[in-house]
Amino acid sequence: MEEEENTRQNVQAFIHLLSTIPHAASIEPAEAIKLALLFLRARKFDASRAIELYKAYRHMRYSQQLEHIDPLDEGVRRELLSEKFTVLPHSDPSEPTVLLFSVRRHWPPNSTDRDVLKGILYQLDAAVLDERTQIQGITVIYDMTDAKYSNFDADLSLKLLNLLAGCYPARLRNVFIISAPFWFRPPYHISRLFVRDKIRERILAIEKSQLQRYLSVKTIPISLGGCLRHRHLDWLRICLERMHCNPPADYFSQPSPSFTLANGGPYFYSSSSSAAPTPQHRRRRRSYCQDGDNDAMERTSSAPIRSPSFRSPAGYKTGTAVAGVPRTWRLGSGSCAYNASTISCLPSQRSLSVIRRPYTAAAGSEFSTKRSAAAARLFDLPLANQHSDAGSTTPTPTPPSQRNNSAFPLCAAESGLADGHLATDPKSPFRVPVGDFLARYRSMASSRQFEKEFDAAFKDSPLSGTVNRFQSRSNAPKNRYVDVPCLDQSAVLLPQNGYIHANFVHSYSRKNAYILTQGPLDSTVADFWQMVWFSGASVVVMLTRTVENMRVKCSQYWPEASSSKRASKVLHCGPFTVTNIKETLEADGLYRHSRLCLSKPTECGATGGSCSSMASIDGVDGQCSPRQIDHFLFLGWPDYDVPSSAVGFLTFLDVINQHVARLHSNSDSIPPLIVHCSAGIGRTGTFTSIDIALEQAKEERVVDIRGIVSRMRCQRACTVQTSKQYAFIHQAVYTRLSSDG
C-alpha cells in the first residue's frame, strides 16, 4: 500500500514538472500518466531525474529528426529487415530485455546513420510497450564476431551508446562487447572517456564464452553459445503489430530495390551485408563532415552514386500508407489507451518526411543533414565515370559576359537566372511588405509553418542546370560529397579550366558577390587558396569548426597562431604561402578573427613579405604583392542544429558587412565574399539568404525569403538544406526588422 502511494506521489510530481515544459503543457492527463510511469521506471521513480530524461529524449528526437518513423519507408524497411539490430524474446520475467547489435551485418555505404537509428528506435519503441521491459530494463549485446574494420562505425556506435544511456526511457543494465578484434581496442578506450563513470562500469568487453557469467543460457542466442532460438522476422512481425502497422503482403519478401541509371545499367541495394568490401571499396579517401551526421564511407570514383530519393517498390513509397492504418508512434504525442501490461499509443497523423543525410566521397564524413531531392536529378544525366578516360573531355562552361564585377580574372559560367535579375525578383509572388512579414511571422512561427513551407516548396525541387564537371571522373576526388552537386552554369573556374566545388552567387545589388564553396579537403587546400588569389577575395567566412562531434568537417587550411614556434604560423600549399599574422577571439567567444598574409613567392621570386593594410589585387596585373586575408570563423553554430538565438548570428553578420565596407570604401569594384561550411550549402546558404533578405528589406521595405532561396538554388544547388535552417532565416530577419521598428 505504501509503495503504491509513493508511486502515485512520484507520478503526480512528474506530471507537475511536465506541465512546466512549454511544448508538454497540452498533453492530456491520461497520456501524462503513461509518460510518467514510463520515464519514472527508467529512473527508479526519481521525478527530477525522470523529467530530465524526458527533456533529453525530446531533444534527441527533435534534433536528430527522428520524431516520426515510417516502417514503410524503404530506408527504414531495409534496416528493419537487415537483422543488424534485434530484440531477443524474454526467457525469464525477472531478467532484462536483451538487445542484439551484430556489427558484421552493418555496411556503412549501404545505409545512413539516420535510417539505422530509425530502425533501432522503431524496435525500441515496440519493446518498451512491454511492461516487463519498462520494469527490468535492457541489456545490450554488441556482437563483433567476424566483424571487419569496414563494418565498424565509431560515430554511430557512440551515438547509440549515448542514446541508450541518457536519452531513452529504458534502464540500461549492461553493454557486453563480444569478441572485440584487436583494431577495436583504441576506439574502445577512447570512447570510454566520453561516458559517465556510472555508465563506463557497465560496459564490458568479453569473449563469447564469458557471456554465460552475466546472462542466463536461455537468454543467449545459439550463435553466441546459448540455447535461445530466435527468428528476427518473428520479432519484426510482433514489432509491427504492437505499433499498429499493417504492412503490405510482400513487406518481408520484396527484394532489395533497384533503379536504372541514365546509361541503362541497374544499381541494386542490399538490405544487409556481412561480407568484406570488394577491392573497389577498399580505397579510402580523407575524412570530412558537413552540416549533418554522416557515416564513414569507402568508395571509388567509379562506384555508382547512391540516389537520395530512389524509386521504391510499390507500397513502400515515402509518405504512403495502408488506408486507415496508423503506422507511427512516439512518446508524448497522439491519443493512447493503457492497460496493466502495455502502453499502446496511436500515432500522430502529421505527414511523414524522410530526412536523409548526404553520402560522402571520403571516409569519416558526418551527417547529417537532410538530403535535398534535387540530387535525384543527377540520375537523369549520364555519369562521366561510366566512360573511359581515353578520349573523354570535360564540358567547359561558357564564360559569362560579366565576370565577377569585371575586375578579377576568375570566371564563372552564366548565372542560371534567365531573367537577368540579381538575387531578388521584383515580380516574385512571394514578396510581402515588412509589416505584413512581421505579422505573418508572429502567426506562423509557433506552428512550424515555415518548416512545412520549405518541405512543400523545396523538398522535391529538381536541379536547375547540368552538373557535368561535378560528375567528371577526374574531378571526383575533389568533391566532398557525392550527392551535393556543383552546377555548371555558375561554377567558379580556376585558371587552365581548373575545377573546384564552388559557385558564384549574386547578392541583392551585385552580380557574383559571393563565392559559396565546400570546406577544403586536404587535397584541395591549394585549389582553395588559388581561388582566393585569383578572385581577389579579401574576406573568408567559415561557418563550421574543423572538427565537430569528434568528426572532421573541414581541413585546417590556414595556419593556427602560435607563440612558441614561428614555423607553425606558416603554411605552404602548392605555390602559395599563408602566414598567420594575428588571431583573436572576439565578442565573448562568438567568433575568431585571423589576419592572414597570402603570397606566391615561387612566381614572384620573393621569400616573404608583410601584408599591406588593404587587400591587394595587384595579382590581376601579373604582380604578386602579398595580400591581407581576413578569416572569420563563426563559433556560435551548434552541431546538428541552428543557433538558438538569432542575435549572436546577426552580430556576426554585421561584423562581416562592416569589415568589407571598410576594406573597400574607396574601391570601384568589390571582390566576392567567400563563404563556406562543410558542404557549402546548409549553413552557407542560410548565412547568404539572411544577408540578401536584410538588404532587400532595407532598400525596398519588402521581404521575399522564399524567392531568394529559390533563386539562390539556381546558382548553388541545394542551398539551405533543412526546414530548420529555412525557419531560422525567417527568425533572423524577423529579429532584425522588429528591433529596427
C-alpha positions in Angstrom: 0.0 0.0 0.0 2.8 2.4 0.9 4.6 1.5 -2.3 1.5 2.3 -4.3 1.2 5.7 -2.5 4.8 6.5 -3.3 4.3 5.6 -6.9 1.2 7.9 -7.0 3.1 10.8 -5.5 6.0 10.4 -7.9 3.6 10.3 -10.8 2.0 13.5 -9.7 5.4 15.1 -9.2 6.4 14.1 -12.7 3.2 15.4 -14.1 3.6 18.7 -12.3 7.1 19.1 -13.7 5.9 18.1 -17.1 3.3 20.9 -17.1 6.1 23.5 -16.7 7.6 22.5 -20.1 6.0 24.7 -22.8 5.5 22.0 -25.5 4.2 19.5 -23.0 1.6 21.7 -21.4 -1.1 20.5 -23.7 -0.6 16.8 -23.0 -3.8 15.1 -21.9 -3.9 13.9 -18.3 -4.3 10.2 -19.3 -1.3 10.4 -21.6 0.7 12.3 -18.9 0.2 9.3 -16.5 1.6 6.9 -19.1 4.6 9.1 -19.8 5.2 9.4 -16.0 5.2 5.6 -15.5 7.5 5.0 -18.4 10.1 7.7 -17.5 9.9 7.1 -13.8 10.6 3.4 -14.2 13.7 4.3 -16.3 15.0 6.5 -13.4 14.0 4.5 -10.3 11.0 6.7 -9.7 13.0 9.8 -9.1 10.8 12.5 -10.6 13.5 15.1 -11.1 15.8 12.6 -13.0 12.8 11.3 -14.9 11.8 14.8 -16.2 15.4 15.5 -17.2 15.4 12.2 -19.1 12.1 13.3 -20.8 13.7 16.6 -21.9 16.8 14.7 -23.2 14.6 12.3 -25.1 12.5 15.0 -26.7 15.6 16.9 -27.7 17.2 13.8 -29.2 14.1 13.0 -31.3 13.8 16.6 -32.5 17.5 17.5 -33.1 18.2 14.2 -34.9 14.9 14.5 -36.8 13.6 11.2 -35.5 10.2 12.3 -34.3 8.4 10.2 -36.9 9.4 6.8 -38.1 7.7 5.2 -41.0 8.4 1.4 -41.3 7.1 1.5 -44.9 9.9 3.9 -45.9 12.3 1.9 -47.9 15.4 3.1 -46.0 13.8 2.1 -42.6 12.4 -1.1 -44.1 15.9 -2.2 -45.2 17.2 -1.5 -41.7 14.4 -3.5 -40.1 15.0 -6.5 -42.4 18.8 -6.4 -42.1 18.8 -8.1 -38.7 21.7 -6.0 -37.6 19.6 -4.9 -34.6 17.0 -7.2 -33.0 15.3 -7.7 -29.7 15.5 -11.2 -28.1 12.4 -12.7 -26.5 12.0 -12.9 -22.7 13.0 -16.2 -21.2 12.7 -15.1 -17.6 10.4 -12.2 -16.5 13.0 -11.2 -13.9 15.7 -10.6 -16.4 16.2 -7.5 -18.6 15.3 -7.4 -22.3 18.3 -8.2 -24.4 19.1 -6.2 -27.5 21.5 -7.6 -30.0 23.5 -5.5 -32.5 25.5 -7.5 -35.0 28.4 -5.4 -36.3 29.2 -7.8 -39.2 25.8 -7.0 -40.7 26.4 -3.3 -40.9 28.0 -2.0 -44.1 28.1 1.9 -44.0 27.9 2.6 -47.7 24.5 0.8 -47.9 22.9 2.7 -45.1 22.7 6.1 -43.4 23.1 6.9 -39.7 19.5 8.3 -39.6 18.0 5.2 -41.2 19.9 2.9 -38.8 18.8 4.9 -35.8 15.2 4.9 -37.1 15.3 1.1 -37.4 16.7 0.8 -33.9 14.3 3.3 -32.4 11.3 1.7 -34.0 12.1 -1.6 -32.4 12.9 0.0 -29.1 9.6 1.8 -29.2 7.9 -1.5 -29.7 10.0 -3.2 -27.0 9.0 -0.7 -24.2 5.4 -1.3 -24.9 6.0 -4.4 -22.8 5.8 -3.6 -19.1 8.5 -6.2 -18.3 11.0 -4.1 -20.4 10.0 -1.0 -18.6 10.5 -2.6 -15.2 13.5 -4.8 -15.8 15.4 -2.5 -18.2 17.6 -3.5 -21.1 20.9 -5.2 -21.7 22.8 -4.7 -25.0 25.0 -7.3 -26.7 27.3 -5.6 -29.2 28.4 -8.6 -31.2 31.7 -8.1 -33.1 32.1 -11.7 -34.1 33.6 -11.9 -37.7 33.3 -8.1 -38.0 35.7 -6.3 -40.3 37.0 -2.8 -39.8 34.9 -1.7 -42.7 31.8 -2.8 -40.8 32.6 -0.7 -37.8 31.3 2.9 -37.5 32.6 4.6 -34.3 30.4 7.6 -34.6 27.2 5.5 -35.0 28.3 3.3 -32.0 28.9 6.3 -29.8 25.5 7.8 -30.9 23.8 4.6 -30.0 25.5 4.4 -26.6 24.6 8.0 -25.7 21.1 7.4 -26.9 20.6 4.3 -24.7 22.5 5.7 -21.7 21.0 9.1 -21.4 18.2 9.8 -23.9 15.8 6.8 -24.0 13.3 5.8 -21.4 14.7 2.3 -20.7 17.1 1.5 -17.8 20.4 0.4 -19.3 21.8 -2.5 -17.3 24.9 -3.6 -19.2 26.6 -3.4 -22.5 28.5 -6.5 -23.5 31.0 -6.2 -26.3 31.6 -9.7 -27.7 34.8 -10.9 -29.4 36.2 -7.4 -30.0 39.1 -7.6 -32.6 42.5 -6.0 -31.9 41.8 -2.9 -34.0 38.8 -2.1 -31.9 40.8 -1.5 -28.7 41.9 2.1 -29.4 38.4 3.5 -30.3 37.0 1.4 -27.4 39.3 3.0 -24.8 38.8 6.5 -26.3 35.0 6.2 -26.3 35.1 5.3 -22.6 36.4 8.8 -21.9 33.2 10.3 -23.3 30.7 8.5 -21.0 29.9 8.9 -17.3 31.7 6.8 -14.7 28.5 5.0 -13.8 27.9 4.0 -17.5 31.6 3.1 -18.0 31.4 0.5 -15.3 28.5 -1.2 -17.2 30.4 -1.6 -20.5 32.3 -4.8 -20.6 34.5 -6.2 -23.4 34.3 -10.0 -23.0 34.7 -13.2 -25.0 31.8 -15.2 -26.3 32.4 -17.9 -23.7 32.2 -15.5 -20.8 28.7 -14.2 -21.7 27.1 -17.0 -19.6 28.6 -15.5 -16.5 26.3 -12.5 -16.9 23.2 -13.8 -18.6 21.1 -17.0 -18.4 21.9 -19.5 -21.1 18.2 -19.4 -22.0 18.6 -15.7 -22.8 21.7 -16.1 -25.0 21.1 -17.0 -28.7 22.6 -20.1 -30.1 25.1 -18.1 -32.2 26.7 -16.8 -29.0 26.8 -20.1 -27.2 23.4 -20.1 -25.6 20.3 -22.2 -26.3 17.8 -19.4 -27.4 16.3 -19.9 -30.8 15.4 -16.5 -32.2 14.0 -15.6 -35.6 14.2 -11.9 -36.3 11.3 -11.9 -38.7 9.1 -13.3 -35.9 10.1 -10.4 -33.7 9.6 -8.0 -36.5 6.0 -9.1 -37.0 5.4 -8.7 -33.3 7.0 -5.3 -33.5 4.8 -4.1 -36.4 1.7 -5.5 -34.7 2.5 -3.6 -31.5 2.9 -0.4 -33.5 -0.4 -0.9 -35.2 1.2 -1.2 -38.7 -0.4 -3.4 -41.3 2.4 -3.8 -43.9 1.8 -5.0 -47.5 1.8 -8.7 -48.1 5.2 -8.6 -49.7 6.9 -6.5 -47.0 9.1 -9.4 -45.8 9.7 -10.9 -49.3 10.1 -7.9 -51.6 13.7 -8.0 -52.9 16.1 -5.1 -52.4 15.0 -2.2 -54.6 16.9 -1.2 -57.8 16.8 1.7 -60.1 18.2 2.3 -63.5 20.8 4.9 -64.2 20.7 7.1 -67.3 23.0 4.7 -69.1 20.5 1.8 -68.7 22.5 -0.1 -66.1 20.7 -1.2 -62.9 22.1 -0.5 -59.5 21.0 -2.7 -56.6 20.7 -2.1 -52.9 21.5 -4.7 -50.4 19.4 -4.8 -47.2 22.4 -6.1 -45.3 25.9 -7.1 -46.0 28.2 -9.0 -43.7 30.8 -9.7 -46.3 34.0 -7.9 -46.6 34.1 -5.0 -49.0 35.1 -5.5 -52.6 38.5 -4.4 -53.7 36.9 -1.4 -55.3 35.7 -0.2 -51.9 39.0 -0.7 -50.1 40.4 2.6 -51.4 39.8 5.2 -48.7 39.6 9.0 -49.0 40.1 11.7 -46.5 37.8 12.3 -43.6 35.4 15.1 -43.7 32.0 16.1 -42.5 29.1 18.5 -43.3 26.1 20.0 -41.5 24.6 16.8 -40.6 25.7 13.3 -39.3 27.3 11.1 -41.9 28.8 7.6 -41.9 32.4 6.9 -42.8 32.3 5.7 -46.3 34.7 3.9 -48.7 34.1 4.2 -52.3 35.9 4.9 -55.5 35.1 7.5 -58.1 33.9 4.7 -60.4 31.4 3.4 -57.9 27.8 4.3 -58.7 26.3 7.3 -56.9 23.6 6.4 -54.5 20.3 8.2 -55.0 18.9 10.1 -52.1 15.4 9.7 -53.3 15.3 6.5 -55.4 12.1 4.9 -56.7 10.8 2.5 -54.1 8.8 -0.6 -54.9 5.1 -0.3 -54.9 3.7 0.0 -51.4 6.9 1.5 -49.9 6.9 5.0 -51.3 7.7 7.5 -48.7 4.6 9.1 -47.3 2.2 6.4 -48.5 0.3 4.2 -46.1 -2.2 1.4 -45.9 -5.6 3.2 -45.9 -6.9 3.9 -42.4 -3.9 2.2 -40.7 -1.8 4.4 -38.5 1.9 3.5 -38.5 4.0 5.8 -36.4 4.3 6.2 -32.7 6.3 8.4 -30.4 6.2 9.2 -26.8 4.3 12.3 -25.8 2.0 12.5 -28.8 -1.2 11.0 -30.1 -4.1 9.5 -28.2 -3.4 6.4 -26.1 -5.1 3.5 -24.5 -3.5 2.0 -21.4 -3.8 -1.3 -19.6 -1.7 -3.1 -16.9 0.8 -4.6 -19.3 1.3 -2.3 -22.3 1.3 1.3 -23.4 -0.4 1.5 -26.8 -0.3 4.9 -28.5 -1.9 5.8 -31.7 0.4 7.8 -34.0 0.3 11.4 -34.9 -1.3 12.0 -38.3 1.3 14.5 -39.4 2.7 14.0 -42.8 5.9 12.0 -42.7 9.1 13.1 -44.3 12.2 11.1 -44.7 15.3 13.0 -43.7 18.4 11.6 -45.3 21.9 12.8 -44.9 24.3 13.2 -47.9 26.6 10.3 -48.8 30.2 11.3 -48.8 33.1 11.0 -51.2 35.5 10.1 -48.4 35.8 8.1 -45.2 34.8 9.7 -42.0 32.1 12.1 -43.1 29.3 13.2 -40.8 25.7 13.8 -41.0 24.0 14.8 -41.0 21.5 16.6 -42.6 18.7 16.3 -44.8 19.5 15.4 -48.4 17.7 17.5 -51.0 15.7 15.6 -53.5 17.3 17.8 -56.1 20.2 15.4 -56.1 17.9 12.9 -57.7 18.3 14.9 -60.9 21.9 13.5 -61.0 20.5 10.2 -62.2 18.9 11.8 -65.2 22.3 12.7 -66.5 25.0 10.4 -68.0 27.7 9.7 -65.5 31.1 10.8 -66.6 32.8 7.9 -64.7 30.8 5.4 -66.8 33.2 6.1 -69.7 36.9 5.5 -70.2 39.2 8.4 -69.6 40.6 7.9 -73.0 39.1 10.3 -75.4 36.8 11.8 -72.8 36.6 15.5 -72.4 35.2 17.6 -69.6 32.5 20.0 -70.9 33.6 23.6 -70.4 31.0 26.1 -69.3 30.8 29.3 -71.4 32.4 32.3 -69.6 29.9 35.0 -68.7 29.7 38.4 -70.3 30.3 40.0 -66.9 32.9 38.3 -64.8 32.9 38.8 -61.1 32.3 42.6 -61.2 34.6 42.8 -64.2 37.7 43.3 -62.0 39.2 39.9 -61.3 40.4 37.1 -63.6 38.5 34.3 -62.0 35.4 33.5 -64.0 32.1 31.7 -63.8 29.5 30.4 -66.3 26.2 32.1 -66.8 24.3 32.8 -63.6 21.5 30.4 -64.2 18.9 33.1 -63.7 17.2 33.6 -67.1 15.5 36.8 -66.3 18.8 38.6 -65.7 17.9 39.9 -62.2 20.1 39.6 -59.2 19.2 37.6 -56.0 15.7 39.0 -55.9 12.9 39.1 -58.4 10.7 42.2 -58.5 7.9 40.1 -59.9 8.0 37.4 -57.3 4.6 36.4 -56.0 6.0 35.8 -52.5 7.1 39.4 -51.9 5.4 40.9 -48.8 5.8 44.3 -47.2 7.9 44.4 -44.0 4.9 45.0 -41.8 3.0 42.0 -43.3 6.1 39.8 -42.9 6.3 40.7 -39.2 2.7 39.9 -38.6 3.0 36.7 -40.7 6.0 35.5 -38.7 4.2 36.0 -35.4 1.2 34.0 -36.6 3.2 31.1 -38.2 6.4 30.6 -36.1 4.8 28.7 -33.3 3.0 26.2 -35.6 6.1 25.2 -37.6 4.5 26.6 -40.8 7.9 27.7 -42.2 9.2 24.2 -41.9 6.1 22.9 -43.8 6.5 25.7 -46.4 10.1 24.6 -47.0 9.1 20.9 -47.5 6.4 21.9 -49.9 8.5 24.3 -51.9 12.0 22.7 -52.0 11.9 19.1 -50.9 11.3 17.7 -54.3 12.6 20.6 -56.4 14.8 19.4 -59.4 18.3 20.7 -60.2 18.4 23.9 -62.2 21.1 23.0 -64.7 23.7 20.5 -65.6 26.5 19.1 -63.3 28.9 17.6 -65.9 32.1 19.0 -64.3 31.0 17.7 -60.9 30.4 14.2 -62.4 33.6 14.1 -64.3 35.8 11.2 -63.2 38.9 13.3 -63.0 37.1 15.8 -60.6 35.6 13.2 -58.3 38.4 13.3 -55.7 37.8 17.0 -55.3 34.1 16.6 -54.3 33.5 16.3 -50.6 30.0 14.8 -51.0 28.9 12.7 -54.0 25.3 13.9 -53.8 25.9 17.6 -53.3 26.3 18.7 -56.9 28.1 21.7 -58.3 26.1 23.5 -61.1 28.0 24.1 -64.3 26.4 27.4 -65.2 27.7 29.3 -62.1 30.8 27.3 -61.3 34.0 29.0 -60.3 36.6 28.3 -63.0 40.2 28.2 -61.9 43.0 29.0 -64.4 43.5 26.4 -67.1 39.9 25.4 -66.6 40.7 24.0 -63.2 37.8 22.6 -61.1 36.8 23.5 -57.5 33.4 22.7 -55.9 32.3 26.4 -55.7 29.7 28.6 -57.3 29.3 32.4 -57.8 26.1 33.7 -56.3 24.5 37.1 -56.8 23.7 39.5 -53.9 20.8 41.9 -53.8 22.8 44.6 -55.6 25.8 42.9 -57.2 26.5 40.1 -59.5 28.8 37.3 -58.3 29.0 39.0 -54.9 29.6 35.7 -53.1 31.5 32.5 -53.7 29.8 29.6 -51.9 32.1 26.6 -51.6 32.6 23.4 -49.7 35.1 23.2 -46.9 38.5 22.3 -48.4 39.8 18.7 -48.3 43.5 18.1 -47.7 43.9 17.6 -51.4 42.1 20.8 -52.4 43.7 23.3 -50.0 46.0 24.6 -52.8 42.9 24.9 -55.1 41.1 26.9 -52.4 43.9 29.4 -52.0 44.3 29.6 -55.8 40.6 30.6 -55.9 41.2 33.2 -53.1 44.1 34.6 -55.0 42.6 34.9 -58.5 39.2 36.1 -57.2 40.9 38.9 -55.3 38.8 38.0 -52.3 39.9 39.6 -49.0 37.5 38.0 -46.6 36.7 34.4 -45.9 33.8 33.4 -43.7 33.9 29.9 -42.2 30.7 28.6 -40.5 31.9 25.3 -39.2 34.7 24.2 -36.9 37.3 21.9 -38.4 36.1 19.2 -36.0 32.6 18.9 -34.5 31.2 16.0 -32.6 34.6 14.2 -33.0 34.3 14.4 -36.8 36.5 16.2 -39.2 34.3 18.7 -41.1 36.9 20.8 -42.9 40.7 20.6 -43.3 42.8 23.0 -41.4 43.6 25.1 -44.5 45.2 28.1 -42.7 48.0 28.1 -40.1 47.0 28.4 -36.5 48.6 31.2 -34.4 51.3 30.0 -32.1 53.7 32.0 -29.9 56.1 29.1 -29.4 57.2 28.2 -32.9 57.2 30.6 -35.8 57.1 27.8 -38.2 53.7 26.7 -37.0 52.3 30.1 -38.1 53.2 29.5 -41.8 51.5 27.1 -44.2 52.9 26.2 -47.6 50.4 24.8 -50.1 51.4 24.5 -53.7 52.7 27.8 -54.9 51.1 29.7 -52.0 52.4 30.6 -48.6 49.9 31.5 -45.9 51.1 33.3 -42.8 49.0 33.8 -39.6 49.9 37.4 -38.5 47.4 37.8 -35.7 44.5 35.8 -34.3 41.9 37.0 -31.8 38.8 35.6 -30.1 36.0 38.2 -30.4 32.6 39.0 -29.0 33.0 36.8 -25.9 33.9 33.8 -28.0 31.3 34.2 -30.7 33.9 34.2 -33.5 37.6 34.0 -34.2 39.3 36.6 -36.4 42.6 35.6 -38.1 44.6 38.0 -40.1 46.4 36.1 -42.8 49.0 37.0 -45.4 48.8 35.2 -48.7 51.7 35.3 -51.1 53.1 33.5 -54.1 56.9 33.6 -53.6 57.5 30.9 -56.2 56.3 33.1 -59.0 57.5 36.4 -57.7 60.9 35.4 -56.7 60.2 36.7 -53.2 60.8 34.8 -50.0 58.2 36.6 -47.9 56.9 40.0 -47.1 54.4 41.8 -44.9 50.8 42.3 -45.8 49.6 45.7 -46.6 46.7 47.2 -44.6 44.4 46.6 -47.5 43.8 43.5 -49.6 45.9 43.9 -52.7 44.5 42.9 -56.1 47.8 43.5 -58.0 47.9 39.9 -58.9 45.4 40.5 -61.7 48.1 42.6 -63.5 50.7 39.9 -63.1 52.2 41.3 -59.9 52.4 39.2 -56.8 52.2 41.5 -53.9 51.3 39.8 -50.6 47.7 40.2 -49.7 45.9 40.5 -46.5 43.1 38.0 -46.0 40.8 38.3 -43.1 39.4 34.9 -41.9 36.3 34.9 -39.7 35.4 31.6 -38.0 31.9 31.7 -36.5 31.8 29.6 -33.3 28.1 30.1 -32.4 26.5 27.5 -34.7 25.8 24.2 -32.7 26.4 20.9 -34.4 23.3 19.3 -36.0 21.2 22.4 -35.2 20.7 26.1 -35.8 21.6 28.9 -33.4 19.0 29.0 -30.6 19.0 32.8 -30.9 19.4 35.0 -33.9 21.1 37.8 -32.0 24.6 36.4 -32.0 24.4 35.4 -35.7 23.2 38.9 -36.6 26.1 40.4 -34.6 28.5 38.3 -36.6 26.8 39.2 -39.9 27.1 42.9 -39.0 30.8 42.4 -38.3 31.4 40.9 -41.7 29.5 43.6 -43.6 31.1 46.4 -41.7 34.6 44.9 -42.3 34.0 44.5 -46.0 32.7 48.1 -46.2 35.8 49.5 -44.5 38.2 47.5 -46.7 36.6 48.6 -50.0 35.2 52.0 -49.1 37.4 53.6 -51.8 37.2 50.9 -54.4 35.1 50.8 -57.5 34.9 47.0 -57.6 34.3 44.8 -54.5 35.7 41.3 -54.7 33.5 38.4 -53.8 32.9 37.3 -50.3 34.0 33.6 -49.8 31.6 31.7 -47.6 31.8 28.0 -46.7 30.8 25.4 -44.1 31.5 21.8 -44.8 29.3 21.0 -47.8 28.9 24.7 -48.6 25.1 24.6 -48.9 23.4 24.4 -45.4 24.9 27.0 -43.1 26.4 28.7 -46.0 23.1 29.1 -47.8 21.4 30.3 -44.6 24.1 32.9 -44.0 23.8 34.3 -47.5 20.0 34.2 -47.6 19.8 36.3 -44.4 22.3 38.8 -45.8 20.3 39.2 -49.0 16.9 39.4 -47.3 18.0 42.1 -44.9 19.5 44.2 -47.7 16.3 43.8 -49.7 14.2 44.8 -46.7 16.4 47.8 -46.1 16.2 49.0 -49.7 12.7 48.1 -50.7 10.9 47.5 -47.4 9.8 44.1 -48.7 10.7 40.6 -47.8 10.9 37.6 -50.2 12.8 34.8 -48.4 11.2 32.0 -50.4 12.1 33.8 -53.7 15.6 34.4 -52.5 16.2 30.8 -51.6 14.7 29.6 -54.9 16.9 31.9 -57.0 20.0 31.0 -55.0 19.4 27.3 -55.7 19.7 28.2 -59.4 23.3 29.2 -58.7 24.3 26.9 -55.9 22.4 23.6 -55.8 20.7 22.5 -52.7 21.5 25.7 -50.7 19.5 25.9 -47.4 19.4 22.2 -46.7 16.8 21.7 -44.0 13.5 23.1 -42.9 15.1 24.3 -39.6 17.5 26.4 -41.5 14.7 27.9 -43.6 12.8 28.7 -40.4 16.0 30.2 -38.9 16.2 32.6 -41.9 12.8 33.9 -41.0 13.7 34.1 -37.4 16.8 36.1 -38.0 15.1 38.5 -40.5 12.2 39.0 -38.0 14.6 39.6 -35.2 16.4 42.4 -37.1 13.4 44.0 -38.6 11.3 44.0 -35.4 14.2 45.6 -33.5 14.6 48.2 -36.2 11.0 49.2 -35.8 
